[in-house]
Amino acid sequence: MDSDLLRARRVSLAQAIRSARLQRKLTQSDVSSALGVPQSWVSNVEAGARRVDVAELIELASVLGVSTSDLIIAMEATDV
């Protein structure tokens, strides 16, 4: 798969994650505490600078109170 397409999808997923967090009025620190990761991890995910694997996506979705499919649908809606 084209690296530009992968980057675009990662950024779209990052936007979906950030949007879900903001809708629930959570801070990056709230999410990082719930996941047991540094706040910089959440920041890098939301910036699209870090890939998330399936297990991480499931945990993130749980903390954000959404399903993984909700995040993927939101990602596809903004995908380039």
PDB file of N, CA, C and O in Angstrom:
ATOM      1  N   MET A   1       0.843  -1.176   0.000  1.00  0.00           N
ATOM      2  CA  MET A   1       0.000   0.000   0.000  1.00  0.00           C
ATOM      3  C   MET A   1       0.891   1.243   0.000  1.00  0.00           C
ATOM      4  O   MET A   1       1.954   1.252   0.621  1.00  0.00           O
ATOM      5  N   ASP A   2       0.472   2.243  -0.668  1.00  0.00           N
ATOM      6  CA  ASP A   2       1.198   3.503  -0.795  1.00  0.00           C
ATOM      7  C   ASP A   2       1.400   4.151   0.577  1.00  0.00           C
ATOM      8  O   ASP A   2       0.463   4.254   1.368  1.00  0.00           O
ATOM      9  N   SER A   3       2.634   4.585   0.850  1.00  0.00           N
ATOM     10  CA  SER A   3       2.937   5.177   2.165  1.00  0.00           C
ATOM     11  C   SER A   3       2.157   6.473   2.402  1.00  0.00           C
ATOM     12  O   SER A   3       1.817   6.781   3.544  1.00  0.00           O
ATOM     13  N   ASP A   4       1.871   7.236   1.344  1.00  0.00           N
ATOM     14  CA  ASP A   4       1.072   8.456   1.509  1.00  0.00           C
ATOM     15  C   ASP A   4      -0.357   8.119   1.929  1.00  0.00           C
ATOM     16  O   ASP A   4      -0.956   8.820   2.744  1.00  0.00           O
ATOM     17  N   LEU A   5      -0.894   7.044   1.365  1.00  0.00           N
ATOM     18  CA  LEU A   5      -2.240   6.617   1.726  1.00  0.00           C
ATOM     19  C   LEU A   5      -2.282   6.140   3.170  1.00  0.00           C
ATOM     20  O   LEU A   5      -3.217   6.455   3.906  1.00  0.00           O
ATOM     21  N   LEU A   6      -1.271   5.380   3.574  1.00  0.00           N
ATOM     22  CA  LEU A   6      -1.196   4.928   4.962  1.00  0.00           C
ATOM     23  C   LEU A   6      -1.120   6.103   5.923  1.00  0.00           C
ATOM     24  O   LEU A   6      -1.787   6.114   6.957  1.00  0.00           O
ATOM     25  N   ARG A   7      -0.312   7.081   5.582  1.00  0.00           N
ATOM     26  CA  ARG A   7      -0.184   8.281   6.429  1.00  0.00           C
ATOM     27  C   ARG A   7      -1.522   9.012   6.516  1.00  0.00           C
ATOM     28  O   ARG A   7      -1.929   9.445   7.595  1.00  0.00           O
ATOM     29  N   ALA A   8      -2.204   9.148   5.383  1.00  0.00           N
ATOM     30  CA  ALA A   8      -3.498   9.832   5.366  1.00  0.00           C
ATOM     31  C   ALA A   8      -4.510   9.093   6.237  1.00  0.00           C
ATOM     32  O   ALA A   8      -5.291   9.726   6.947  1.00  0.00           O
ATOM     33  N   ARG A   9      -4.505   7.782   6.190  1.00  0.00           N
ATOM     34  CA  ARG A   9      -5.428   7.004   7.017  1.00  0.00           C
ATOM     35  C   ARG A   9      -5.085   7.118   8.492  1.00  0.00           C
ATOM     36  O   ARG A   9      -5.976   7.195   9.337  1.00  0.00           O
ATOM     37  N   ARG A  10      -3.795   7.130   8.802  1.00  0.00           N
ATOM     38  CA  ARG A  10      -3.378   7.282  10.197  1.00  0.00           C
ATOM     39  C   ARG A  10      -3.824   8.650  10.728  1.00  0.00           C
ATOM     40  O   ARG A  10      -4.279   8.756  11.867  1.00  0.00           O
ATOM     41  N   VAL A  11      -3.695   9.680   9.914  1.00  0.00           N
ATOM     42  CA  VAL A  11      -4.121  11.024  10.323  1.00  0.00           C
ATOM     43  C   VAL A  11      -5.638  11.068  10.485  1.00  0.00           C
ATOM     44  O   VAL A  11      -6.139  11.702  11.413  1.00  0.00           O
ATOM     45  N   SER A  12      -6.375  10.403   9.596  1.00  0.00           N
ATOM     46  CA  SER A  12      -7.836  10.362   9.709  1.00  0.00           C
ATOM     47  C   SER A  12      -8.269   9.645  10.982  1.00  0.00           C
ATOM     48  O   SER A  12      -9.205  10.081  11.653  1.00  0.00           O
ATOM     49  N   LEU A  13      -7.596   8.550  11.318  1.00  0.00           N
ATOM     50  CA  LEU A  13      -7.903   7.841  12.556  1.00  0.00           C
ATOM     51  C   LEU A  13      -7.559   8.713  13.758  1.00  0.00           C
ATOM     52  O   LEU A  13      -8.301   8.746  14.740  1.00  0.00           O
ATOM     53  N   ALA A  14      -6.448   9.410  13.680  1.00  0.00           N
ATOM     54  CA  ALA A  14      -6.039  10.315  14.761  1.00  0.00           C
ATOM     55  C   ALA A  14      -7.108  11.371  14.997  1.00  0.00           C
ATOM     56  O   ALA A  14      -7.430  11.681  16.144  1.00  0.00           O
ATOM     57  N   GLN A  15      -7.655  11.923  13.931  1.00  0.00           N
ATOM     58  CA  GLN A  15      -8.712  12.933  14.059  1.00  0.00           C
ATOM     59  C   GLN A  15      -9.965  12.344  14.695  1.00  0.00           C
ATOM     60  O   GLN A  15     -10.628  12.999  15.499  1.00  0.00           O
ATOM     61  N   ALA A  16     -10.284  11.108  14.331  1.00  0.00           N
ATOM     62  CA  ALA A  16     -11.460  10.440  14.908  1.00  0.00           C
ATOM     63  C   ALA A  16     -11.266  10.206  16.405  1.00  0.00           C
ATOM     64  O   ALA A  16     -12.197  10.386  17.190  1.00  0.00           O
ATOM     65  N   ILE A  17     -10.067   9.809  16.794  1.00  0.00           N
ATOM     66  CA  ILE A  17      -9.759   9.576  18.207  1.00  0.00           C
ATOM     67  C   ILE A  17      -9.855  10.885  18.988  1.00  0.00           C
ATOM     68  O   ILE A  17     -10.475  10.940  20.050  1.00  0.00           O
ATOM     69  N   ARG A  18      -9.240  11.929  18.457  1.00  0.00           N
ATOM     70  CA  ARG A  18      -9.277  13.235  19.127  1.00  0.00           C
ATOM     71  C   ARG A  18     -10.712  13.742  19.261  1.00  0.00           C
ATOM     72  O   ARG A  18     -11.105  14.244  20.314  1.00  0.00           O
ATOM     73  N   SER A  19     -11.479  13.607  18.199  1.00  0.00           N
ATOM     74  CA  SER A  19     -12.866  14.058  18.212  1.00  0.00           C
ATOM     75  C   SER A  19     -13.676  13.310  19.273  1.00  0.00           C
ATOM     76  O   SER A  19     -14.460  13.916  20.003  1.00  0.00           O
ATOM     77  N   ALA A  20     -13.483  11.995  19.353  1.00  0.00           N
ATOM     78  CA  ALA A  20     -14.199  11.197  20.354  1.00  0.00           C
ATOM     79  C   ALA A  20     -13.799  11.641  21.767  1.00  0.00           C
ATOM     80  O   ALA A  20     -14.642  11.729  22.660  1.00  0.00           O
ATOM     81  N   ARG A  21     -12.521  11.915  21.957  1.00  0.00           N
ATOM     82  CA  ARG A  21     -12.049  12.370  23.274  1.00  0.00           C
ATOM     83  C   ARG A  21     -12.691  13.705  23.642  1.00  0.00           C
ATOM     84  O   ARG A  21     -13.178  13.880  24.759  1.00  0.00           O
ATOM     85  N   LEU A  22     -12.687  14.634  22.710  1.00  0.00           N
ATOM     86  CA  LEU A  22     -13.239  15.963  22.978  1.00  0.00           C
ATOM     87  C   LEU A  22     -14.745  15.916  23.209  1.00  0.00           C
ATOM     88  O   LEU A  22     -15.264  16.659  24.043  1.00  0.00           O
ATOM     89  N   GLN A  23     -15.450  15.055  22.483  1.00  0.00           N
ATOM     90  CA  GLN A  23     -16.900  14.926  22.673  1.00  0.00           C
ATOM     91  C   GLN A  23     -17.233  14.467  24.089  1.00  0.00           C
ATOM     92  O   GLN A  23     -18.284  14.812  24.630  1.00  0.00           O
ATOM     93  N   ARG A  24     -16.344  13.698  24.677  1.00  0.00           N
ATOM     94  CA  ARG A  24     -16.565  13.211  26.031  1.00  0.00           C
ATOM     95  C   ARG A  24     -15.919  14.099  27.088  1.00  0.00           C
ATOM     96  O   ARG A  24     -15.900  13.773  28.275  1.00  0.00           O
ATOM     97  N   LYS A  25     -15.390  15.234  26.622  1.00  0.00           N
ATOM     98  CA  LYS A  25     -14.765  16.225  27.510  1.00  0.00           C
ATOM     99  C   LYS A  25     -13.652  15.614  28.363  1.00  0.00           C
ATOM    100  O   LYS A  25     -13.530  15.909  29.552  1.00  0.00           O
ATOM    101  N   LEU A  26     -12.848  14.762  27.735  1.00  0.00           N
ATOM    102  CA  LEU A  26     -11.696  14.163  28.385  1.00  0.00           C
ATOM    103  C   LEU A  26     -10.434  14.882  27.936  1.00  0.00           C
ATOM    104  O   LEU A  26     -10.341  15.331  26.793  1.00  0.00           O
ATOM    105  N   THR A  27      -9.475  14.989  28.825  1.00  0.00           N
ATOM    106  CA  THR A  27      -8.172  15.530  28.449  1.00  0.00           C
ATOM    107  C   THR A  27      -7.278  14.382  27.999  1.00  0.00           C
ATOM    108  O   THR A  27      -7.584  13.212  28.226  1.00  0.00           O
ATOM    109  N   GLN A  28      -6.178  14.734  27.361  1.00  0.00           N
ATOM    110  CA  GLN A  28      -5.196  13.712  27.010  1.00  0.00           C
ATOM    111  C   GLN A  28      -4.678  13.036  28.277  1.00  0.00           C
ATOM    112  O   GLN A  28      -4.411  11.834  28.275  1.00  0.00           O
ATOM    113  N   SER A  29      -4.537  13.793  29.341  1.00  0.00           N
ATOM    114  CA  SER A  29      -4.087  13.229  30.616  1.00  0.00           C
ATOM    115  C   SER A  29      -5.097  12.225  31.177  1.00  0.00           C
ATOM    116  O   SER A  29      -4.706  11.199  31.735  1.00  0.00           O
ATOM    117  N   ASP A  30      -6.388  12.515  31.030  1.00  0.00           N
ATOM    118  CA  ASP A  30      -7.427  11.577  31.468  1.00  0.00           C
ATOM    119  C   ASP A  30      -7.263  10.238  30.742  1.00  0.00           C
ATOM    120  O   ASP A  30      -7.296   9.169  31.351  1.00  0.00           O
ATOM    121  N   VAL A  31      -7.089  10.332  29.439  1.00  0.00           N
ATOM    122  CA  VAL A  31      -6.969   9.127  28.615  1.00  0.00           C
ATOM    123  C   VAL A  31      -5.681   8.379  28.949  1.00  0.00           C
ATOM    124  O   VAL A  31      -5.685   7.157  29.094  1.00  0.00           O
ATOM    125  N   SER A  32      -4.592   9.111  29.070  1.00  0.00           N
ATOM    126  CA  SER A  32      -3.313   8.456  29.361  1.00  0.00           C
ATOM    127  C   SER A  32      -3.350   7.758  30.726  1.00  0.00           C
ATOM    128  O   SER A  32      -2.810   6.662  30.880  1.00  0.00           O
ATOM    129  N   SER A  33      -3.983   8.391  31.708  1.00  0.00           N
ATOM    130  CA  SER A  33      -4.102   7.769  33.032  1.00  0.00           C
ATOM    131  C   SER A  33      -4.919   6.487  32.964  1.00  0.00           C
ATOM    132  O   SER A  33      -4.553   5.476  33.564  1.00  0.00           O
ATOM    133  N   ALA A  34      -6.024   6.532  32.232  1.00  0.00           N
ATOM    134  CA  ALA A  34      -6.884   5.355  32.108  1.00  0.00           C
ATOM    135  C   ALA A  34      -6.174   4.212  31.380  1.00  0.00           C
ATOM    136  O   ALA A  34      -6.420   3.040  31.667  1.00  0.00           O
ATOM    137  N   LEU A  35      -5.297   4.556  30.442  1.00  0.00           N
ATOM    138  CA  LEU A  35      -4.581   3.537  29.680  1.00  0.00           C
ATOM    139  C   LEU A  35      -3.271   3.115  30.330  1.00  0.00           C
ATOM    140  O   LEU A  35      -2.713   2.068  29.999  1.00  0.00           O
ATOM    141  N   GLY A  36      -2.786   3.934  31.255  1.00  0.00           N
ATOM    142  CA  GLY A  36      -1.498   3.637  31.882  1.00  0.00           C
ATOM    143  C   GLY A  36      -0.316   3.903  30.967  1.00  0.00           C
ATOM    144  O   GLY A  36       0.689   3.192  30.992  1.00  0.00           O
ATOM    145  N   VAL A  37      -0.461   4.945  30.158  1.00  0.00           N
ATOM    146  CA  VAL A  37       0.609   5.341  29.235  1.00  0.00           C
ATOM    147  C   VAL A  37       0.925   6.815  29.459  1.00  0.00           C
ATOM    148  O   VAL A  37       0.120   7.534  30.051  1.00  0.00           O
ATOM    149  N   PRO A  38       2.081   7.274  28.996  1.00  0.00           N
ATOM    150  CA  PRO A  38       2.387   8.708  29.126  1.00  0.00           C
ATOM    151  C   PRO A  38       1.432   9.567  28.292  1.00  0.00           C
ATOM    152  O   PRO A  38       0.912   9.123  27.269  1.00  0.00           O
ATOM    153  N   GLN A  39       1.218  10.781  28.740  1.00  0.00           N
ATOM    154  CA  GLN A  39       0.374  11.712  27.980  1.00  0.00           C
ATOM    155  C   GLN A  39       0.940  11.932  26.590  1.00  0.00           C
ATOM    156  O   GLN A  39       0.184  12.157  25.645  1.00  0.00           O
ATOM    157  N   SER A  40       2.266  11.871  26.447  1.00  0.00           N
ATOM    158  CA  SER A  40       2.887  12.054  25.128  1.00  0.00           C
ATOM    159  C   SER A  40       2.469  10.958  24.153  1.00  0.00           C
ATOM    160  O   SER A  40       2.427  11.192  22.945  1.00  0.00           O
ATOM    161  N   TRP A  41       2.161   9.767  24.661  1.00  0.00           N
ATOM    162  CA  TRP A  41       1.689   8.675  23.805  1.00  0.00           C
ATOM    163  C   TRP A  41       0.372   9.083  23.159  1.00  0.00           C
ATOM    164  O   TRP A  41       0.194   8.932  21.951  1.00  0.00           O
ATOM    165  N   VAL A  42      -0.557   9.605  23.974  1.00  0.00           N
ATOM    166  CA  VAL A  42      -1.853  10.049  23.462  1.00  0.00           C
ATOM    167  C   VAL A  42      -1.655  11.197  22.471  1.00  0.00           C
ATOM    168  O   VAL A  42      -2.284  11.223  21.413  1.00  0.00           O
ATOM    169  N   SER A  43      -0.801  12.122  22.807  1.00  0.00           N
ATOM    170  CA  SER A  43      -0.517  13.249  21.934  1.00  0.00           C
ATOM    171  C   SER A  43       0.005  12.779  20.579  1.00  0.00           C
ATOM    172  O   SER A  43      -0.431  13.265  19.535  1.00  0.00           O
ATOM    173  N   ASN A  44       0.936  11.837  20.602  1.00  0.00           N
ATOM    174  CA  ASN A  44       1.498  11.318  19.344  1.00  0.00           C
ATOM    175  C   ASN A  44       0.461  10.567  18.521  1.00  0.00           C
ATOM    176  O   ASN A  44       0.463  10.647  17.292  1.00  0.00           O
ATOM    177  N   VAL A  45      -0.424   9.836  19.194  1.00  0.00           N
ATOM    178  CA  VAL A  45      -1.505   9.138  18.481  1.00  0.00           C
ATOM    179  C   VAL A  45      -2.411  10.165  17.816  1.00  0.00           C
ATOM    180  O   VAL A  45      -2.738  10.034  16.636  1.00  0.00           O
ATOM    181  N   GLU A  46      -2.818  11.186  18.564  1.00  0.00           N
ATOM    182  CA  GLU A  46      -3.726  12.201  18.027  1.00  0.00           C
ATOM    183  C   GLU A  46      -3.087  13.049  16.934  1.00  0.00           C
ATOM    184  O   GLU A  46      -3.793  13.614  16.099  1.00  0.00           O
ATOM    185  N   ALA A  47      -1.775  13.142  16.930  1.00  0.00           N
ATOM    186  CA  ALA A  47      -1.073  13.898  15.890  1.00  0.00           C
ATOM    187  C   ALA A  47      -0.842  13.037  14.647  1.00  0.00           C
ATOM    188  O   ALA A  47      -0.398  13.539  13.614  1.00  0.00           O
ATOM    189  N   GLY A  48      -1.140  11.751  14.747  1.00  0.00           N
ATOM    190  CA  GLY A  48      -0.894  10.854  13.623  1.00  0.00           C
ATOM    191  C   GLY A  48       0.564  10.464  13.505  1.00  0.00           C
ATOM    192  O   GLY A  48       0.983   9.905  12.492  1.00  0.00           O
ATOM    193  N   ALA A  49       1.346  10.759  14.548  1.00  0.00           N
ATOM    194  CA  ALA A  49       2.781  10.463  14.527  1.00  0.00           C
ATOM    195  C   ALA A  49       3.078   9.053  15.020  1.00  0.00           C
ATOM    196  O   ALA A  49       4.193   8.556  14.864  1.00  0.00           O
ATOM    197  N   ARG A  50       2.078   8.414  15.615  1.00  0.00           N
ATOM    198  CA  ARG A  50       2.276   7.069  16.136  1.00  0.00           C
ATOM    199  C   ARG A  50       1.147   6.170  15.661  1.00  0.00           C
ATOM    200  O   ARG A  50      -0.027   6.530  15.738  1.00  0.00           O
ATOM    201  N   ARG A  51       1.515   5.010  15.177  1.00  0.00           N
ATOM    202  CA  ARG A  51       0.525   4.013  14.786  1.00  0.00           C
ATOM    203  C   ARG A  51      -0.019   3.331  16.033  1.00  0.00           C
ATOM    204  O   ARG A  51       0.686   3.177  17.031  1.00  0.00           O
ATOM    205  N   VAL A  52      -1.276   2.928  15.964  1.00  0.00           N
ATOM    206  CA  VAL A  52      -1.849   2.130  17.043  1.00  0.00           C
ATOM    207  C   VAL A  52      -2.169   0.745  16.489  1.00  0.00           C
ATOM    208  O   VAL A  52      -2.682   0.605  15.378  1.00  0.00           O
ATOM    209  N   ASP A  53      -1.859  -0.268  17.281  1.00  0.00           N
ATOM    210  CA  ASP A  53      -2.208  -1.611  16.837  1.00  0.00           C
ATOM    211  C   ASP A  53      -3.646  -1.913  17.270  1.00  0.00           C
ATOM    212  O   ASP A  53      -4.282  -1.109  17.951  1.00  0.00           O
ATOM    213  N   VAL A  54      -4.136  -3.059  16.871  1.00  0.00           N
ATOM    214  CA  VAL A  54      -5.536  -3.399  17.124  1.00  0.00           C
ATOM    215  C   VAL A  54      -5.843  -3.432  18.622  1.00  0.00           C
ATOM    216  O   VAL A  54      -6.878  -2.923  19.052  1.00  0.00           O
ATOM    217  N   ALA A  55      -4.962  -4.021  19.410  1.00  0.00           N
ATOM    218  CA  ALA A  55      -5.187  -4.094  20.855  1.00  0.00           C
ATOM    219  C   ALA A  55      -5.257  -2.689  21.462  1.00  0.00           C
ATOM    220  O   ALA A  55      -6.105  -2.420  22.313  1.00  0.00           O
ATOM    221  N   GLU A  56      -4.368  -1.799  21.023  1.00  0.00           N
ATOM    222  CA  GLU A  56      -4.378  -0.415  21.522  1.00  0.00           C
ATOM    223  C   GLU A  56      -5.652   0.308  21.101  1.00  0.00           C
ATOM    224  O   GLU A  56      -6.223   1.074  21.877  1.00  0.00           O
ATOM    225  N   LEU A  57      -6.094   0.063  19.869  1.00  0.00           N
ATOM    226  CA  LEU A  57      -7.311   0.701  19.371  1.00  0.00           C
ATOM    227  C   LEU A  57      -8.521   0.256  20.188  1.00  0.00           C
ATOM    228  O   LEU A  57      -9.394   1.066  20.502  1.00  0.00           O
ATOM    229  N   ILE A  58      -8.572  -1.024  20.529  1.00  0.00           N
ATOM    230  CA  ILE A  58      -9.670  -1.542  21.345  1.00  0.00           C
ATOM    231  C   ILE A  58      -9.672  -0.876  22.716  1.00  0.00           C
ATOM    232  O   ILE A  58     -10.727  -0.477  23.209  1.00  0.00           O
ATOM    233  N   GLU A  59      -8.509  -0.754  23.330  1.00  0.00           N
ATOM    234  CA  GLU A  59      -8.403  -0.109  24.650  1.00  0.00           C
ATOM    235  C   GLU A  59      -8.771   1.371  24.570  1.00  0.00           C
ATOM    236  O   GLU A  59      -9.492   1.882  25.427  1.00  0.00           O
ATOM    237  N   LEU A  60      -8.281   2.050  23.550  1.00  0.00           N
ATOM    238  CA  LEU A  60      -8.604   3.468  23.359  1.00  0.00           C
ATOM    239  C   LEU A  60     -10.107   3.658  23.217  1.00  0.00           C
ATOM    240  O   LEU A  60     -10.696   4.522  23.865  1.00  0.00           O
ATOM    241  N   ALA A  61     -10.716   2.851  22.372  1.00  0.00           N
ATOM    242  CA  ALA A  61     -12.157   2.959  22.149  1.00  0.00           C
ATOM    243  C   ALA A  61     -12.911   2.766  23.457  1.00  0.00           C
ATOM    244  O   ALA A  61     -13.864   3.491  23.743  1.00  0.00           O
ATOM    245  N   SER A  62     -12.487   1.793  24.246  1.00  0.00           N
ATOM    246  CA  SER A  62     -13.143   1.527  25.522  1.00  0.00           C
ATOM    247  C   SER A  62     -13.055   2.741  26.445  1.00  0.00           C
ATOM    248  O   SER A  62     -14.053   3.143  27.043  1.00  0.00           O
ATOM    249  N   VAL A  63     -11.879   3.315  26.557  1.00  0.00           N
ATOM    250  CA  VAL A  63     -11.686   4.500  27.408  1.00  0.00           C
ATOM    251  C   VAL A  63     -12.524   5.674  26.897  1.00  0.00           C
ATOM    252  O   VAL A  63     -13.048   6.460  27.686  1.00  0.00           O
ATOM    253  N   LEU A  64     -12.643   5.785  25.579  1.00  0.00           N
ATOM    254  CA  LEU A  64     -13.388   6.892  24.982  1.00  0.00           C
ATOM    255  C   LEU A  64     -14.894   6.643  24.962  1.00  0.00           C
ATOM    256  O   LEU A  64     -15.669   7.534  24.610  1.00  0.00           O
ATOM    257  N   GLY A  65     -15.307   5.440  25.337  1.00  0.00           N
ATOM    258  CA  GLY A  65     -16.739   5.133  25.377  1.00  0.00           C
ATOM    259  C   GLY A  65     -17.369   4.959  24.012  1.00  0.00           C
ATOM    260  O   GLY A  65     -18.562   5.205  23.836  1.00  0.00           O
ATOM    261  N   VAL A  66     -16.571   4.535  23.043  1.00  0.00           N
ATOM    262  CA  VAL A  66     -17.065   4.279  21.690  1.00  0.00           C
ATOM    263  C   VAL A  66     -16.612   2.885  21.273  1.00  0.00           C
ATOM    264  O   VAL A  66     -15.790   2.259  21.942  1.00  0.00           O
ATOM    265  N   SER A  67     -17.156   2.415  20.170  1.00  0.00           N
ATOM    266  CA  SER A  67     -16.709   1.128  19.648  1.00  0.00           C
ATOM    267  C   SER A  67     -15.570   1.360  18.656  1.00  0.00           C
ATOM    268  O   SER A  67     -15.398   2.458  18.126  1.00  0.00           O
ATOM    269  N   THR A  68     -14.816   0.326  18.426  1.00  0.00           N
ATOM    270  CA  THR A  68     -13.753   0.443  17.415  1.00  0.00           C
ATOM    271  C   THR A  68     -14.362   0.739  16.054  1.00  0.00           C
ATOM    272  O   THR A  68     -13.791   1.487  15.261  1.00  0.00           O
ATOM    273  N   SER A  69     -15.516   0.154  15.787  1.00  0.00           N
ATOM    274  CA  SER A  69     -16.152   0.418  14.491  1.00  0.00           C
ATOM    275  C   SER A  69     -16.566   1.881  14.366  1.00  0.00           C
ATOM    276  O   SER A  69     -16.523   2.443  13.272  1.00  0.00           O
ATOM    277  N   ASP A  70     -16.972   2.510  15.488  1.00  0.00           N
ATOM    278  CA  ASP A  70     -17.292   3.948  15.453  1.00  0.00           C
ATOM    279  C   ASP A  70     -16.069   4.751  15.007  1.00  0.00           C
ATOM    280  O   ASP A  70     -16.175   5.663  14.186  1.00  0.00           O
ATOM    281  N   LEU A  71     -14.911   4.398  15.561  1.00  0.00           N
ATOM    282  CA  LEU A  71     -13.680   5.115  15.203  1.00  0.00           C
ATOM    283  C   LEU A  71     -13.319   4.882  13.737  1.00  0.00           C
ATOM    284  O   LEU A  71     -12.905   5.809  13.041  1.00  0.00           O
ATOM    285  N   ILE A  72     -13.477   3.654  13.274  1.00  0.00           N
ATOM    286  CA  ILE A  72     -13.129   3.349  11.886  1.00  0.00           C
ATOM    287  C   ILE A  72     -14.098   4.018  10.919  1.00  0.00           C
ATOM    288  O   ILE A  72     -13.687   4.524   9.874  1.00  0.00           O
ATOM    289  N   ILE A  73     -15.376   4.021  11.263  1.00  0.00           N
ATOM    290  CA  ILE A  73     -16.361   4.709  10.415  1.00  0.00           C
ATOM    291  C   ILE A  73     -16.043   6.195  10.346  1.00  0.00           C
ATOM    292  O   ILE A  73     -16.094   6.791   9.270  1.00  0.00           O
ATOM    293  N   ALA A  74     -15.716   6.798  11.486  1.00  0.00           N
ATOM    294  CA  ALA A  74     -15.345   8.220  11.502  1.00  0.00           C
ATOM    295  C   ALA A  74     -14.081   8.454  10.692  1.00  0.00           C
ATOM    296  O   ALA A  74     -13.966   9.459   9.990  1.00  0.00           O
ATOM    297  N   MET A  75     -13.129   7.526  10.789  1.00  0.00           N
ATOM    298  CA  MET A  75     -11.891   7.633  10.016  1.00  0.00           C
ATOM    299  C   MET A  75     -12.198   7.604   8.520  1.00  0.00           C
ATOM    300  O   MET A  75     -11.683   8.423   7.759  1.00  0.00           O
ATOM    301  N   GLU A  76     -13.031   6.665   8.106  1.00  0.00           N
ATOM    302  CA  GLU A  76     -13.351   6.540   6.698  1.00  0.00           C
ATOM    303  C   GLU A  76     -14.126   7.738   6.175  1.00  0.00           C
ATOM    304  O   GLU A  76     -14.021   8.080   4.998  1.00  0.00           O
ATOM    305  N   ALA A  77     -14.906   8.378   7.045  1.00  0.00           N
ATOM    306  CA  ALA A  77     -15.670   9.555   6.641  1.00  0.00           C
ATOM    307  C   ALA A  77     -14.753  10.734   6.315  1.00  0.00           C
ATOM    308  O   ALA A  77     -15.100  11.586   5.498  1.00  0.00           O
ATOM    309  N   THR A  78     -13.570  10.782   6.963  1.00  0.00           N
ATOM    310  CA  THR A  78     -12.645  11.886   6.722  1.00  0.00           C
ATOM    311  C   THR A  78     -11.444  11.447   5.900  1.00  0.00           C
ATOM    312  O   THR A  78     -10.578  12.264   5.584  1.00  0.00           O
ATOM    313  N   ASP A  79     -11.381  10.154   5.545  1.00  0.00           N
ATOM    314  CA  ASP A  79     -10.243   9.618   4.792  1.00  0.00           C
ATOM    315  C   ASP A  79     -10.118  10.312   3.444  1.00  0.00           C
ATOM    316  O   ASP A  79     -11.105  10.631   2.781  1.00  0.00           O
ATOM    317  N   VAL A  80      -8.876  10.531   3.072  1.00  0.00           N
ATOM    318  CA  VAL A  80      -8.581  11.203   1.797  1.00  0.00           C
ATOM    319  C   VAL A  80      -8.587  10.197   0.683  1.00  0.00           C
ATOM    320  O   VAL A  80      -8.361  10.554  -0.473  1.00  0.00           O
TER     321      VAL A  80
END
